[in-house]
Amino acid sequence: MVTATVLLALLTLQDPSATVTAVRALVTAQQWEAVDARIQSIPPDDPAWERLPSVLYQGAIAKKDLPWVIDRLSRVVSATPSNSNKASALIVIGRAYRRQGDAASAIRSLESAKAAAPGSSYAEEAEGLIYEVEHLSPGLPAPPISAKARSGRTISLAALRGKPVVLVFWGTT
């Protein structure tokens, strides 16, 4: 368990890693008022905001309050001049919307992340998440899959439509 003395020491450091560690400790301890106070004290252009969104997302899942993380990160997005901070926050906002079942808002947020930092790893991550939302979300048809059975016969997922199917992907090297 993290002691109050350690938390206070971490909170006073100016290093972005220390900031993230301090907020993570507060989230782990479920000290939500302290989390809010701490993140409100972090300037939106602080490099820690590249890593903080995922910490806050895990906290929102733990407290079962995804609108909380959407609200907090939306404030950062509107205030930060840093494209990487903006993209990082927008990706997590997109994840939160997707988890809530709001695919349209998730895609809008992820498209904004791509636009904020084109050609970056954030843009690449956002592109992958958009693909998942559009093609691999629950309730959507499964992608076309066909494979050869050990008997040599080709099995197509489309041919099994309407029947219960369990897919096991196994690979060896």
N, C-alpha and C positions, 0 to 999 in steps of 0.2 A: 504494500500500500504506500502511496506517495504521501509524505508528511507535509504539513502546512509550510514548514520551513523550506523544504525543497521546492515546493510550488512557488513560494514567494521569490526564492532565488532565481528560478527559471523565468518568472514573469518580469524580472527587472533587467534581464539581458536584452541586448539590442540585436543579437545575431538572429537572422531569419530561421535558422534551424532550431534555435532555442525557443523562439516564438511558437513555432509549430509544435515542438515538444511540450511546451507549457499548455497550449490549448488542447492538445491530445490528452494530457494528464487530467485536465478539467473535464473533458468529455468522458473519459474513462470513469472518473469519479462521479459523473452525472451531476455536476455542479453547474446547472444550466444558467443561473443568474450570473455566475462568475464567467462562464463562457461568453455570454452576451456582453458583459462589461469589457472583457478582454478584447473581443473582436471589434467592438466599437472604438477601442483606443488605438487600433492598428490603422495607420494611414492606408488609403486604397492603392497607393503606388508602392507599398512595401513589398519587396520580393517574396516575403512569406506567403502572400496571397496566391502564388503559383501552387503551393502545396496545401494550404489551409482548406480549400473547398472540399477535398476528399475526406478530410478529418471531420468537417462539419456535416457532411453527408452521412458518414457513419453514425454521428451523434443523432441526426434527425431520424435515422432508421431505429436507433435504440430507443429514442423517446416517442417514436411513432408519430412524428410531426414533420412530414415533408414540406408543408407550406412554410414552416419556420426556416428551413435552409433555402428555399426558393426566395423568400423575402430578404434574408440576410445577404445572400449572394447577389441578388438583383441590385441592392444598394451599392455593392462594390462595383458591379458592371457599369452602373450609371456614373460612378465617380472616378474610376481609375483612368489615368492616361496610358497605362501599360497594356499593350495588346496581349501579352502573354498572361497577365493577371485576368484580363477580361475573358480570354478564350478558356482558361482553366475554370473560371467560375461558370461560364455558359455551358460547358460540358457537363458539369455537375448539376446545373439547373435542368438540362436536358434529361439526364439520368433520373432526376427526381420526378419530372413530369411523366417520363415513361413508366416509372414504378407506380405512379398514381393512375396510369391507364390513359393519359392524355397524349396520344401519339402526335397530334397536330402541334401542340405546344412544344413537345420534345423536339420535333423536327425543326421548328422555327428557331429554337434555342441553339440547336446543333448547327444549323446553317449560319447563324450569327457567329458562332465560335469559329467556323471555317473562314468567314469573312474578316474576322478580327485578326487572325494570324495565318494568312494564306501561306501555303508551302511549309508550314511548321508541323511538328509532331502532333500538336493540338488539332490542326486541320485534318490530319490523317486519322486521328482517333475519332473525331467528329464524323468523318465520312464513313468509317466502319460502323459507328453507332447508328447512323441514319440508315445504312443498309439493314442492320438488325431490326430496327423499328419497322421498316417498310416490308421486309421479306421474312423475318424469322420470329415475329411476335406471336404470342398465343392467339389462337382463333384464326390465323391465316393458314391457307393450304401449305402443306409441307413442300419443300422444293423437290423438283424431280430427281429421283435417285434410282439408279439401276446398277446391278452388280451381278457377277457370275457366282452362282452357288458352287459348292464343292463338287456337285454332280456335273457341273459344266453348263447347267441351264441358266439362262438369264432371268433374273427376277427384277421386276419393275414395281416401284412403290405405287405408281398410278394404277397398275393392274389389281392392286389390293385395296383400292378405295372402298370405304365402308366397312372394312374388316379391321379388327384390332391388330395392331402391328407393334412389335418391339424391335427396335433397331439396336444392334450391338456392334459398335465399331471397334475392331481389334487390329492391332498392328504389331509387327515384330520387325526388328532390324537385323 
